[in-house]
Amino acid sequence: MNVKISRSLGMVAVLYFTANFNAQNTSNDTLPKEQKIEEVVMIGYGTQKKSNVTGAIASIKASDIENIPAGKPEQVLQGRAAGVNVITNSGQPGSAATIRVRGITSYSSSNDPLWVVDGIVVDGIGWLNQSDIESMEVLKDGASSAIYGVSAARGVILVTTKKGRKGRLNISYNGFYGVGSASRKLDLLDATQYATVINEAFANDGKPVRYSNPASFGAGTDWQDVIFSNAERSSHEVSISGGNEKSTFYGSFGYYDQTGIVMSDISYYKRLTGRLNSTHKVTDWLTVGQTFAYTHTKSQGINSNGEFGGPLSSAVNLDPTTPAVVTDVNAQPFPNDYSNPYIFRDENGNPYGISHYVNQEMSNPLAFRQTQLGNNGWSDDFVANVYGEVKFSKHFTFKSSINGKKAYWGSRSFTPLFYLNPNYTNLSVNSLSRTTQEKFEWSLENTINYQNKFGKHNVNVLLGNGYYEYNIGFGQTVTHTDLPVNNWQDASFNFYVPPNKRNTNAWDYVNTHKASYFGRVIYDYDNRYLFTGTLRYDGSSKFGANNHWGTFPAFSLGWNVSNESFWPQNNIVNSLKLRGGYGILGNDGIGDFKFASFYVSGANYTFIDAQGNEVLLPGYIPNTLENPDLKWETTSQLNIAADLKLFRNFTLTVDWYKKKTSDILREIFLPGYVGVTNAPTANIGDMENRGVEVELGYKKNWTDFGFSINGNFSYLENEVTSLERGREYLDGAGFQSMGPVQRIQIGQPYNSFYGFKYLGVFQNQAQINSYVNAQGQMILPDAKPGDFIWSDTNGDGVISDLDKVNLGSSIPKYTFGLTANVNYKNWDLMVFAQGVAGNKVFQGLRRLDMLDANYQTRILNRWTGEGSTNEYPRLTRDDANKNYSRMSDYYLQKGDYLRLKLIQIGYTLPQNATETFGVSKVRFYVTAENLVTFTKYTGYDPEIAAGDSFGIDRAFYPQARTFIFGANITF
């Protein structure tokens, strides 16, 4: 048994212990009871024995994630904690993830969880090196999260980084190299099929066909082959740690480099990280410490989920009859398309193909790439804290911590003169732009902790206060136009351009601040009866003058039933803990000064002076209505749970919760005659989340063999329960000419899909004639055989927007994950799978306004005559029946999937073979990532998120299937 003693930094002021059991132990219970060191978890401003925790806390340790090759550290949470839904925003390198803890909490303010790294509140952990993480704790319920008050309703995720320990110097290296490729491609029509169906659409509308001989095109251009390529990923991390009785330290350096599977020279992410953590025991009563982290990133990305241009959307929509590269312009049906001097060419001087029929933002990806080369974004993040801890008696400890984050970020872009197609050009002036921004945030926190044990009573009391400053910073953009060069390599601000071709814009951030007072009491009697009570009092400059301060209380109770004297010793239920709690949380995730009204210029008015002359005078008007009563959203959460150990080797946790959000922050609608330009923000609306979470684990070790498996399952019901008076719904996300395809509607899940239902396809004219209303009039007089039968859901005999209904939820009702680990001697195997079910995905890959855009091969199942199909309508360009232009369940598919996310096989060299070289551990491993996804969804990837607009596929950048080889070496 190795006992690791570590001092947590930031807001944590107690020693904690972690026991790591060697895989060679023959039993989980071979040690005398008094020698066992119980697992502890972070609880915010402290730690607690896991056996006495009364809140809903999911804990992920370094050993769970250290071998996972994630691009962003938050992605390692996916599938590993019940109630935590992690959705990858994009397969683009460097893309973050959308994380929702126990559902959607708010309509329009932020739903992102609060991140706390070593006591520092930050706006995400993309800057963090994954290998530096010691543990991650997700505070899910009201009782555990309430210690963070006004920012806690969205859930809280605590991240603790690694610290040094006394003893020998340890140096570790962890590195890998991998190659990825597209795990799935769409089944798109080839050129012959495309020309055939386009001709059919013309013929169905009574028009002459376009292509005289579709078969002459052959297979044509596979635009997916043009954009997809192999992508490389590499990572190198070195850490060094050690110390003595007085001081310990941990330092690390990391480099991560990833290219994308879609046009990798304009889709990449690079990250450089450095960290130094140290702790110093100055005297027996004084300890000081610090953490410092630096991260530099450089990246470039494409439009990763948008239908208006970019390589992915273009590859889906471009016609396959257009060649990628034209070797004979005169052989093209429209040779004049290639006469412009600003078209792009390949290295042999051949122009890139231009589609005459599918254009606008859709362009040849090879040509589009030339407009993006040299563009990039960058960032430099410095995150640090310094603390001092004074133990001024046996039971009292005082701690003061100052935390800060300094961020610099910006971008550089060059737009050349170009001609991509007749409707996508830049023929006037080129431009070079540079944007730089910087921001500083800091906080000061003081805590005093009282801890005592007398008899069978254990008491821990925490009192603290904090002051927080945000958004101290500025930004500026400089643009020069009409440079004397037209390529990004030569473009420079050193070229002289006249003043009228220089544009500069600058701005300052609005400084906001918050002050807090908080307290917590943790009590247990004989490790049997458990109580935790929390109270936080927050003041925020984001809210109105009448509601600057808010109070957030919580309590939780627990009963270790198996510690009672009456509990029989048995081999079935080895331990049982019942727990429950209730807490009130807040959400302040809105913009600054939403409660205020500001006067803005631009309201000029013409007056008539005494001489009768018109005089134009500048005018100022309020931009919105002020709301001094604006306050935080309030989320109350009830949690009831049980923790069990069964049959010596099984663990089971079951949580039930009910989470209600009131006074939701959002903009309200005002009629135009009110006379303000911006909608005011108010507290209007309620929403509920109800759910069940189950975690089941099994672990056992034998002499040479060890096995563990952990699974989690979550069930979630989300419901909008109220909006402003007189309003039944709010429009959600839209899609092209369809308008809104989602709704926030009372009685339905947040952002449910909303549209028409079709009952099948008309097979003949007689069916159309017989589909009549109560007056005997045809309901769909413009329909023809092969058109959709639209459902008259309200029974008024007319198909209109009143017939739209809810078509399904975009939020998964079920989420699940499974991790299995097997160790045999020096070999180890890990298998990890995750998935979701119970949600719908809108498949919007095809541009509706481009009648000549390509189709997926499922269009070959279209209606071609009576009895041919009852699911897919006929091809038509006029579309009088609106088969394709209406939002309907035709575009919705099941979003269920099960993904084999990770398989890893590792081998550790025998220790007697490595000690000769002074190496304590050498491990090699091979990993397969995103090996296979089981789904019926026909797009690239069913896992789709864009903030809270889940499940709308506008050309989603798919995740790559990657094979990785890596090594762990410890000296």
N, C-alpha and C positions, 0 to 999 in steps of 0.2 A: 504494500500500500504506500502510495506517495501522497503526502499531505502538502498541499500548496497553501502557503499563507500569503495573502495579498492585501494591500491597503487600497481600498477604492478611493478614487479621486472625485473632484467636482463637489457634488452635494452630499456625498456619502461620507459618514464620519465614524464608521465602525469597522473593526476587523472582521473578515469573514474567511471561512474555510471551505475548501473544495476537496473532496476525496475522490481520487482516481484509482479505481480498482484494476489490478493487473488481470489480463485476460486468462492467466494461468490458474487463477483461483478455482478450486474445485467446487465451491458452493457459494451462494450468496450470503450464507449465514455461518461461515466458518470462524468469524472473529467474535471474541467475547463482546457482549452488548456494550460494556462501558468503553470499549476502544473505538466504536463506530463514531464517525463524525458525520452528522446529518447534513444533507444538502441544503443550501440556503439560496434564496432568490433576492434580487433587488426589488425594492418596493417603493422607491422614490425617497430620497433623503435618508436612506438606510437599507438594511437587509433584515431578513427574517427567516427562521427555519421553515423549510417547505412544509413540514408536518404541522406547523401552527398557522400557516397562511389561511386567512378567511376570505380573501378576495379571489376573483377570477384572473389568474396571471398565467400566461404561457411563457415558458422559459426555453431558450435555445442556447446551448453552450458552444464553445469554440470547436469542440470535437464533432459537433453535428454539422458544421458548415465549412471547416477548414479545407476540405478537399473538393469543394464545389466550385467550379470555374465560372462564377457569375460575373457579368460585366459590371453590374452595379450592386453594391452590398445589400440593398433592400430586397433584391430579388431572391435572396436565399430564404426568405420567410415563406415563399410560396409553397403551399401544401404541407407546412410543418406545424401549423398552429390552428386549432379549431376556432372558427369565428373570425379569422383574419383572411379576407379575400384579397389576393395579390394577382393583378392582371398586368401582363407585360404590355406597355404602351406601343411597342413597335419592336421588330427584329433589327432595327437600325442600330449600329454600334453606339454605345453610350446612352441608349434610351433608358429612361427610368421606368418605374412601375407605378401603377395606380393601386394604392392600398386603402382598403376600407375595413374598419374594425366594427364588427357587428352591424353592418349595413350602412345605408345612407342616412346621415343625420340632418342635413340641411338642404334647402332648395337651391340657394344661390350663393351662400357664403361657403368657405372652404370646408371640404370633408376630409382633408388630409390629416393624418394623425399628428400629434405633437411629438417631435423628436427631441430627446434629451441625451446628449453624448457626454459622458463624464461630468454630468451636472450642468452642461451648457445647452440651453435651448437653441436649436438650430432649425433652419427651414428645409431640412433634408440631409441625407448622408451620402449623396453622390460623390462627395470629395473624400470619403473615408476609404482607406485600404481595408479590404475584407479580412486579410490575414492578421490585422491588428485588433480584431474584435475578440474579446474574452467571453462576452455573453450578451444576449438580447432578451429583454423581458417586455412582453406586451401586457399592459394593464388594460383589461377589457371592460370591467364592470365599473359601476359608479363608486363602489366602496374603495376600490384600489386606486382609481384615477383621481378622486376628489382632492388629493393633496396638491394637484396642479390647477384646481379651480376653474377660472374663466376660459382656459384654453384646453380643457380636458374632455369635452363632450365627444370629440372625434376619436378618442382613444389615445393612449400614451405609449410610446415605445422607448424604453430605456436601453441605451447602448453603453457598455463598459468596455474600455480598451485594456489591452494587456499591460501588466506592470512587472517590474523586475522582482526578483527574490534573492535573498542572500544565498551565498554558495558559489560554486564554480561559475566561470564565465561560460555562457551558452551562445553559440552562433548557429543560426538556422538559415537554410536556403530552401525556398519553394518556387519551382518554376515549371512552366509547361509550354508546349507548342501544339497548336491544333489547326485543322483545316476543315472548313465548313462548306456546305452547299445547300441549295434549295431542297427542302425535304418534300416539297410538293409543287407541281405546276398545274395550271388550269388546263382543262381540255377545251381549247379554242378551235374554231373552224379553220381548216387550211384554205388555201386560195380557191381551190375548185369548189369546195363546199360553200365558201363565202359567196362567190359569184352566183352560185345556184340559188341560195336563199334570197339574195338581193333581187335577182330576177323574179323570183316567186312573189316577193312583196310588191314589185311593180305590176306583175300580172294580176294579182288579187285586187289591185286598185284600178284595173282596166287600163293600164298604161304600157307603153312599149318597154320591153326588157332592155337592160343596159349592156349586158355582156353577150356577145353572139356565140361564144364558144367557151363556157366555163372550164371545160376540161383542159384547155390549152394553158391554163395557169399552173397546173400541177400542184405541188404542195405550197409553193410560194414562200413567203418570209415567216419564220417563227420568231416573232418579236421577243418572246420570252427567252429564247436562246441568246438574243442580242444583249439583254440586260443582266441576265444571271451569270455568275461566274463563281469560281472557288474563292473563299474568303479565309484569310489567315488570322489567327489569334495567338498571341504570346504574352507571357507574364513572367516576371522575375522579381522575387522578393527576398530580401536579406534582413534578418533581425539579429540583434545582439542584446543580451540582458545579463544581469548579475547584480552583485552587491555584497555588503557586509552587514554587521550588526547596526551600523549607523545609517547607511545609505543604500538604496537600491535604484536601479534604472532599467529602462527598456527603450531601445531605439530601433528604428526600422527604415528601410528604403525600398520603394517598389516602383516598377515600371510595367505598364500595361499597354498593349497595342493591338487594335482590332480593326480589320477592314470588313466592309459589308458584302453581302452576296449580290447586292444590286449596284452595279457600276462602282466598284470598290475605290476608284480614284476620286470619287466625289461623295463617298459614304464611308467614313472612318472615325475612329475615336482613339486618342492617345492620352494617357494619364501618368503623371509622375508624382509620387507621394514621399513624404518624409515625416517621421514622428520621433519625439523624445518625451518620455514620461519618467519622472523621478520622484523619490520620496526620501526625506532626510529627517532622522530623529536627532534634533539639535540637543535636547535634554530629555530627561525622563518625563517631563510634562509638556514639552513643545515639539510638535512635528510640523514640518512644512513640506510642500510638494507642488508639482506643476505638471501640466500636460501641454504639449505644443505639437501642432500638426500643420503641414504645408502641402498643398495640392495644386498642381498645374495641369490643366487639360487643354487639348486642342482637338477640334472636331469639325466635321462637315457632314451635313445630312441632306437627304432629298425629302420631297413631300411624301411623308410616310403613311398617310391615310387621308388622301384628298383626291377628289375626282377631277379637279381642275388643273390638269397638267402634271408634269413630273414623269420620270421613266416608267414607274409601275403602271400608272393609269394609262399612259400612252401605249405601253406594250399590250395592255388588255384591249384597248379600243381601236388601235390602228388596223387598217385593212391589210390582210396578208398578200394582197396583189401588188403592193408597193415594195420595191426592193430596198434593202437596207443601204446598199451602196450601188450607185448607177454607173455602169461601165460604158453605156452607149446612150447619151442623152436623146439622140434623134429617134431611138427606138421606143421612147416613152410616149404614152398617149398625150401628155401635156408638156412638151419640151420647153415651153416658155417659162414654166415654173423654175427653171434652172438658169435663167438669164441674169438674175440679180447678182451684183458683184460681192454681196455680203453673205452668200451661202457658204456653208462649211464643207470642207473636202477632207478625204483621208490622206494618208502619207503618199499615195500614188497620184494624187490630184483628182481623184474621182469624187464627184459630189455625193453627199448623203441623200438618200431617197426622200422625196417630198410627196406626201399623200395629197391628192387633189380633192378627195371627198371627205376625209376625216382630218380636220385641221383645228382651227381655233387654238386652244392651249395644248392640244395633242400634237406632238412633234416627234420626229425621228430621235430616239434617245441618244444616238451617237452624235447628232448635231447639238442637241440640247446640252450634252455634257460639256461641249466647248464653251458654253456660256457660263458654266459654273466653276471651271477650273480656277484654282487659286483662292477661292472664297473659303473662309473658315471663321469659326468662333473660338474664343479662348477664355480662360479664367485662371485666376490665382487666388486661392483661399488660404487665409491664415486663421487658425482656430486655436485658442489657448486659454488656460486658466492657471491661477496661482492661489494656493490656499494655505492657511495656517490653522493648526488645531491645538488647542490648549486643554490639557486634562488637569483641572485645578482641584479635583478631589477624587476620591475613589469612584464616585457615582456620576459626576458631572463632567461634561466635555463641551467646550465651546469651539465653534469652527466658523471661520470667515473665508469666503471665497469670492474672488473677482474673476469674471469670465468675459471673453470677448471674441468677436469674429470680424476680421477685416477682409473684404472681398473686392477684387478687381476683375472686371470682365468686359468683353467687347467683341467686335467682329470686324472683318475686312472683306469687302466685296468689290469686284470689278465687273461692269456690264459693258461688253463690247458692242459694236455695231453688228447686227446680225439679221438674217432672213431665214426663218425656220419654215414658214409656210405663208401663204398670202395673208393670213389673219394673225400671225404671230411674228412681229418684226420689231426691230429697233434700228431705224434708218436715219435718225436725226443726229444725236450726239451720244458718245460713250460717257461713262461716269465711273469714278473711283470714290468709294465711301469708306469711312472708318468711324466706328463708334466705340467709345470708352466710357465705362461707368465704374464707380466705386461706392462702397457702402461700409459703414462701421456700426456694429451693435455691441453693447456691453451690458453687464449686469453685476450687481453686488448682492450677495446673500450671506446672512448670518444665521446660525442655528445654535441652540443650546440643547443638549441631550442629557436626560437623566435616566439611568438604568440601574435597577436594583433587584435583588432577589432576597426575599425573607420568608423562611419556611417554604411553603408550597406556592407562594405568590411570586410572580414575575411581572415586573412593571418596566415599561419603556415610555418615556414622555419626551416629545420633541416640540420645541417652540422655535419659530423662525420668522424672519422677514426678508424681503427682497425688493430691489429696485432695478428696473429694466428700461433700457433706452434702445429704440429701434430706428432704422431708416435715417441714419446720419450719412448723407452722401449726395452725389450729384452725377450727372451724365452729360455727354456732349457728342454730337455727330458732325462730321465735316465731309462735304461732298464737293469734288471738282469734276466739271463736265468738259467735254470736247478736248480730251487729251490728244496730243499728236501721235499717239501709238494706239494700237487696237488689239493688244494681247496682254494678258495678266502678268506675264513675266517682266515686261518692260514698264508697266503702269506704275507711276510714282507721283507722290505729292511734290516732288522736287521740280516737276515741269511747271513752268509759268503758265497760268491761265488768267485771263482778265478778271477783275473783281466781280463783274456781273455773271461769271461762270463759277463762282465759289459760293457755297451755301453752308452756313454754320447754324446749328441749333443746340441750345444748352438748356438744362433744367436742374432744379434742386429737388431732392426728395423731401417729403414732409416728415419731420421728426415726430415720433409718437413715443409714449412712455407708459409704464405700468408700475404700480407699487402693490405689494402683497404682504399680508400677515397670515401665518398658518400655524396650526398645531395638530398634534396627533398623540393619542394614547393607545398603547398596545398592552394588553393585560392577558395573562393566562394563569389559571389555577391548576397546578400539578399537571401541566400539559394536557389537561382534559377540557376545561371550559375556557373558551377563547373569546376575546373581545378586541375590536379595533374601532376607535372613533376618530374622525377627522373633521377639521373645520378650517376653511380658507376664506380670507376676506381680501378681495381684489379690487383695485381701482385702476381704470383704464381711460386714457385720453381718447379712445375711439368712440366713446359713448356720450350721450347728451348730458347737459349740465344737471339734470334731475336724477341721473342714474350713473354717476361715475363709479360708484362702488356696488359690489355685489357679494353676497354671502353664499358659500357652497359647503353644506354639511354632508356627512356620510357616516355610516356605521356598518359594521359587519359582526356576525356572531359565528362561532364554531364549536363543535362538540366532537372531541376525539372519543368516540364511543368505545373503541377497542382498548382504550387505556383505563376503562372502568374495571373495578374489581370483579363485577359480575360477568364481564365478558369472558366466555369460555375459550380456552386455548383450543384451536382447531386448525385443520389443514385446508379449509375451504375459504373462509373470509378471515384473512390474517390481520387486516386492519380496516377500520371504517371511520371516516370523518364526515360529518354533516356540517354544512356551512350555508350561510345566507347573508345577504347584505342589501343595503339601499343607499343610494347616493344621488345628489343633485350636482350636475356639472354645467359648465358654460361653454359657449362657442363665440369667440371674438374674431373669427376669420373673415373680416370684411375690410374694405378699403378705409382710408383715413378720412376723418371728418365727414362721414356720411350724415351726421346729425345737423350739419351746418349748411347755411346758404351763403353763397358768395356772389358779389356783383361782378358781372363780366361785361366786357365792351362789345361793340358791334351792333348795338341797337340804335343806330343813327336815325335821326328824324328830321324832316324838312319843316321849317317854320316860315311864316310870312312876317317880315319885319314891318315897321311902321310905314315904310315907303312902298310896301307891296312887293318887295323882292323876296324870292325864295332863298332861305339860308339853311344850309345843312349843318346841323349841330351833332356832336358826338353824344351817344346815349349809353347808359348802363342799366342793366336789368339783373335781378336775382336769377341765378341759374337753376334754382330749385326751391322747394319749401323747406324751411328748417324744422327739425324735430328734436326738441330738447329732451323728450321722453324716450329717445332711442336707447335700447339696452341690449344686453347679451341674450342670445338664445339660451333657453334652459332645457336641459335634458335630465330627466329623472330615470333611474334605472334600478330595477329590482332583479336580484340574482339569487337563485336557490340551487344548491349543488351537493354532490356527494363524491368523495374520493375513497377508493377501495384498493386494497391489495388482496389478490385472490390466488389460491393454490401456490403460494410462495413466490411465484414467478410472474404473475400477471398484475398489471395495474390498470385501473379503470377510473375515469373521471367523467361525470355527467353534469352538465350545467343547463339550467333553463333560465331564460331571462326575458324581461319585458322592458323595452326602452322607448320612452315617449319624449319627443321634442316639442316644446311649446315656444311661442313668440319667435317664430322663425324669421330671420333677417332676410329681407328681399325688397326689391324695388316695387313700388305700387304704381298702378296705372291711373293717370289723371287725364281728363278731357283737355283738348287743346286750348280752350278759352281760359284756362287757369293762367296761362302765359309764362310758363317756365320751360326751359329747354331740356332739363334733365329730370328724370323721374326720381322722386324722393325715396329714401329708404325707411322702412317701418318694420315693426315686429308683427307679422301677420302670418298665421298658418301653423298647423300642427301635423305631426307625422309619428308613426309608430313602427318599431321593429320588434318582432318577437321571434325567438329561436331556441333551438336545442343544439348543444355541442357535446360530442362524445369523443373521448380519446382512450384508446385501448393499446396497451403495450405488453410485450412478453420479452423476458431476457433470462438467459441461463448460460453459464459457463461450465465446461468440463475441463479435463486436463489439457487436451490439445485443441479443443473445439469450443467455439462460442457462437451463440446465435441470439439475435434480437430482432424484433419487429414492432413497429409502432405505426398505428393508423389513427386518423382523425376524420371525423364526419361532422358537418354542420348543416343545419336546416334553418332557413331564414324566411320569414314573412315580412314584407314591407308594405305599409299602407299609408297613403295620404289621407288624413282624417279631417282637415279643414283648410279652407283658404279664406280670403277676405269675403266679407258679406256680399252675397249676391253673385259670387263667382264660383262656378263648378269646376273649372279647369284652367290651366295655363299651358300655352303652346310650348312644346319642347323643341328638340333639334329638327331642322328641316333637311330636305334633300331635293336639290335642283328645282324643277318646276312643280314638283308635288306639293311644295310647302311643308308644313310641319308633319313629321311622320311619328312623333312621340308626343305624349301628353303627360302633364302632371295633373291628375284628376282625382277628385275625392272618391274614396273607396277602392282605388286601384294602386298598384305599386308605382313608385316614382319612375317617371319617364317610360311609361308603358307604350307599346306600339299602338297606333290608332289609325284606322282606315276602313276600307271596304272589304266585304267578304264576297267571294265568288262561289257559286253553287255548282259550277261545272262549265261545260262548253256547249253552246247550241249546236246540235248535230244537223239540223235541217230547218227550213223556213217555217214548217208547221210548229215547231217548238217555239220559235220567236213569236208567231202569231197567237199562240195559246198562252203566252206569259203576259197576262192582262191584269188590270186593277179591278176594283169593285164596279166601275162603270163600263167595263169591257174594253177599255182602251189599252193599247200595247204599252207596256212599261218601258221597253227598249226598242223604240221604232227605228233607230238608226243601226241596229245590230244586223249582222249577217251570219250565216252558218260559219262556225269556227270561232265566234266571239264569245267572251265570257258572259255567263249569266250572273248579273250582279244581284246581290240579295237586297230585297226591299225590307230592311230590318225593322223600320218603324211602321210599315204597313200603310203608308199614305198613297201608294200606287205610283210614286215617282222616285227615280234614283237621283238623290242629291246628297249634299254633305250631311244632311240629317240622318243618313243611313250608315254613317261611319260608326264603328264600334271598337272596343278594345280588343286587340289581337294577340296579346301576350306580353310578358314582362321581359325587359332587357337584363334584369338582375338575376343571376343564378339563384335558384331556390336551394340547391344542394351543392356543397363543395366538399372535396375529400382529398386525402393524401395518404400515401403508404410508403414507409421506409423500412427496408430489411437489410440487416448487416450479418455477414457470416465471416468468422475467423477460423482458419484451420492452420495451426502451426504458424508459418511465416506468411501465409496467404490471407488476403482479405477481399471480400466482395460486398459491394453496396448496390442496392437497386432502389430507385425512387420513382414513384409514379404519382400523378395528381390529375385532378379533373373537376368538372362542374357539370350540373344538369339542371333542367327545369327553366331554361331561358331561351329566348328567340334571338336570332341574328338577322338583320336586314342586309340582304345581299344586293348592294348597289354598285356593282363594278362597271356596269355599262352606262355610258352617257345617254340620257334620254333625249337630249336635244340634238344628237348627232345620229341621223337616221341611217347613216352608212357605217356606224361603228360595228366592230366585229362582235360575234356572239360566242357563248360557250356551246359546246356540242349538244347540250341538253335541248337546244332549239330544234335539233333534228327530230325530236319527239313531238313537234308542233302538230296542230290539226291540219290534216291534208284531205280529209273527206270523212263522210259519215262513219262513225265507229272507230276512227283512228286513235282518238285520245279524248279524255274528258278532263285533262289537267293543263294542257298548254294550248293557248289560243293560236289562231292562224297568223301568218305573217302579213303585215300591212304597214304602209307608210302613212296613210291618211289617219288611221286609227280613230274612226268616228265613234266607236264604242268605248274608247279610252282603255283598251285592254292593258296597255303598257304605261300610260301616263298617270294613272290613278295609283295612289298608295293603297295596296291591298295585301292580303295574305299570300298572294302569288310571290311576293318578294321576301317573305319570311321563311326561315328555315330553323330547325332545331339547332341550338348552340351547344348541345351536350358533347362532351369529349372526354376521353381518357388518354393521357399522354405518358408514355414511358420516358420520363424526363431525364433520367440519368442511370447509367450502368457503369460501375467502376470496379476494375480488378487491380489489386495491388499486391506487390511482393516486397517484403522487408528482408534485407540480407541478414544472415545470422550475425549476432553480435560479436562472436569470436572472430569472424572474418573482417570486421570493420575496426575493432579496437586496435589492431596492429597499426592502423593509419591515424589513430587518434580521433576516430569518428564514432559517435555513439549510436547513430541511426542512419540507415540509408534505405529509402523506400522508393520503388518505381511503380508507376500506375498507368493504366490505359483507361480512358473514359469515352463513352459514347453518350452524347447529349442530344435530346430530342430525337431519339431513335425512331419512334413510330407514334403516330397519333390516330386513335380510333374515333372517327366522327363521321356523320352523314352530311356535314356541311360541305358545300361545293366550292367555297372560296379558298383562298390560300391558307387561312388560319382562323379557327373559330374563337380564339382568345383575342378579343378586341376591346380596347378601351381608349377613350379620349376624354380624360377627366371623368365627369359623371355621365357622359353620353356613351353608355355602354352599347355594344352590339350593332353599330352601324358601320358596315364595311364599304369604304369608299375607294378601296385599293390599298389594303393593309399590307405593310411591309412584313413578310412572313419571317418567323424565326428559323434559323438555320439548323440543319442536322450537322453536328460537328463531332469529329474524332480527335481526341487529345492524348498526347503522351506527356507525362510529367514526372518529376522527382522531388522528394523531400529529403534533405540532408541536414543532420544536426551534429555539430561538433561539441 
